[in-house]
Amino acid sequence: MQADLESPVFPIGVVRQLVGLTERQIRYYDKMGLVTPYRTKGGTRMYSEKDIALLRRVKEMMQRGFRVKEVKETLEQERIAAERRLRPAGGSRTRAGSLATSLEGDDERPVVLRSLYPVSDQAVLMKTLDKIRND
């Protein structure tokens, strides 16, 4: 039997080693709703490969200075953007949908503008505004 990316097969101790987070951090991210592992009848958390990838993303964002609330908002925006990309062609598109898509950038991940500073965020804003003006 071949497991898919969403099959819960990894206990927290293995996840800790794979992701480089402490068990306490992993439980905290679960409590905050950033990741939702499968629970066995006995309450043991079991993580899928998809959960591990998500925890790696959370770790990366936290290292870049994001707060938990910002991480949660960004992950939600990424989830919505992914659903939009999976929507069949010819689906209705609103101006807001176009803006969200244009904010995604070249790496296929949405960009959250936390402020006009540092300059990198301002550059993303200018790029997005140019795209909107040209549409």
N, C-alpha and C positions, 0 to 999 in steps of 0.2 A: 504494500500500500504506500503510495507516494503522498506526502503531506504537501498542502498548498501553503501559500504565504500567510493565510489566516488561521491555520491549524494551531491551537495552543499546545505547544510541546515543551517549552522551556520553563523550568522553575526559576524563581527569583535569584538563586545563587549562581546559576549559569548566566542569566541575563546580566547580573552584576559584572561578571568577568568579561562578557562580550561587549558591553557598552562602556564600562569604565565609570559607573556610578555606584554609590553605596546603596545597600538595600534600603536604608532609611530614605535616601533621595528618591528611589524608585517608588516606595510606598507613598511618599509625599506627593509625587507627581500623579499617582493614582488617586489619592484623596482630593487633589485639586482638579481632577477631571481631564488631565492632559493625556492620559493613557488609561484604557479600561481593559485590564486583562480578564481572561476567563477565570472563573472561580470553580474549584472542584466542590463536591458535596461537603468536604471537610473544611472548605474555606481557603485552600491553598491557591495562590495566584499562579496561573500558567500563562505564559506569553507566547505569542506567535512571532514569526519573522517580521511581519508588518508592525507589530508592537515594538520590536527591537529597533527597526528603522525609525520609528516615531521617537523613541527615547533618544536615539543618536541625534536626531534633529533638535529635540528639546535641549539636550546637553550643549550642542553647538550654539544655539541661540542664547542660552544662559551664559555661556562663556563670552559671547559678544556683548553682554551687558543688558539683555532684555530682562524685564521683570516677568514674573509668572503670568500676570494678567495679559501682558503684551504677547507672550508666547501663545497663550490660549487663543487670543484674538487672531493672531497670525495663522495658527493652525486651522482655525475655523475658516478664515479667508481662503487658505490653500485648499481646503476640502470643498468649498463652494466653487472655486475656480476649476478644480478637477471635475466636478459634476458638470459644469458648463461645457468643458471640453468633450465630455462623453455624450452630451446632448446631441441628438441627430441633427444633421445639417438641415437648414431651412427652418429651424426653430425660431421663434420670435426673439428679437434682440432689442433691448432697450438701450437708451443712451448710457444709463448706469452700467449695464452689462458691457458695453463697449469700453467704458472707462476702466472697469475692473480688469478687462482683458488687456488693455493697453498698459496697465500698471504691472503686469506680470513680468515684463522684461524678457531678455533673451534666454534666461536660464529656466523658463517655464515655471518659476515660483513667483507668486505675487509679492510685491514690495509694499511694505508698510512704511509710510512716511511718518516718522516720529516727530520731526520738526524740519524747518528749512535748513537747519544746521546739524550736522556737519555738511560740508559741501557736497558729498556724495548724494545725500538725500535731495539737495537742491538740484543737482544734475539730473536725477531721476525725474523730479517734478518737471523740469524744463523739457526733458525728452518726451514725457507724457503729454504735456501741453502742446508741443509741436505736432505729435501724432494726431491729437484731437483736432487741431486747427487744419491739418492736411486732409482729414477725412471728409 
